[in-house]
Amino acid sequence: MADLRHQISGHAIGSRCVAVLLAVAEAGSIRRAAAALGITPAAISKMVRQAEARLGGPVFARSAAGVEPTPVGRRFLDAGRDALGQLAAAQEAFERECGGPGGRLRIGTGPFAAGAVAARLIPQARLRWPDLQISMTLGSADALLRGLCQGVHDIAICHLEDLSVPQGCTAHRIQTLRSVVLARPQNPLAGRACVAWPDIAPYALAGFEQPYSRFLRWYREQVGVDPRIAFMGPDFDLLAQSVLESDVLLITAAGIGARLCASHGLVELRMAGPRFDHDVFCVLADGARTPAVTAIAALIDETISFDEQ
């Protein structure tokens, strides 16, 4: 019973944390593990530090070449790998005996969480519940919440900056995304070692959807003027291409920014001072909690509930 109380108290290392530590060990680098998992290096570094603090010692030895498990860290990771395997086998056996969720489930998501849903959530769901068909729709937060209330979506993943949780629905935060500023390589700001927020005042912005009031207030405080919105687009690749052809700046989440820098050759400006954080929520309709919705909501927390810090 004492061991169970220790587990419930939260002092034990969770399965998700063990999986991240194993990914770091396999990659030999926090940055390479972040790229493989679709999580920012800062978020993984934070998880590693928290795990080492709970364990009371270093899991990894750091060097210029990357990271390598310490002897005691390697023994812990070996045991963790075995434990994850046993837990996965037990869960699969349980789901087989219970039949597991099936049918069709529709997820509506905003642009910032769409990559994580496509890359991590849906593949995991297909492995666990082959009979469950999942579709994903991309849209603005207000449209997604309307769709949830109208039964168009079973789950909505979006921000709630200027919106209230609809009556009869429940929301909880699953991500806090760090903002970055992107520009084309020829932009005069791209060559600076450090850019202050007032320096971007002369430049217009591109965006996925109309900026919400919390961002507008934050921009005024940091930059000193109201933002000029040059254009809006329904697709980040189109926005990136537009930024490449002008001096317009794009403010987006760090994970999306890293992808656009790699795919389109954009440059992340090294901004000094406070950043803008974007909260993402999972919203469920209280009266539509089917076994499939309950299972996928739990999997959302397991697979994409990370902070970009």
Secondary structure, 3 states (H helix, E strand, C coil): CHHHHHHHCCCCCCHHHHHHHHHHHHHCCHHHHHHHHCCCHHHHHHHHHHHHHHHCCCCEEEECCEEEECHHHHHHHHHHHHHHHHHHHHHHHHHHHHCCCCEEEEEEECHHHHHHHHHHHHHHHHHHCCCEEEEEEECCHHHHHHHHHCCCCCEEEECCCCCCCCCCEEEEEEEEEEEEEEECCCCHHHHCCCEEHHHHCCCCEEECCCCCHHHHHHHHHHHCCCCCEEEECCCHHHHHHHHHCCCCEEEEEHHHHHHHHHHHCCEECCEECCCCEEEEEEEEEHHHCCHHHHHHHHHHHHHHCCECC
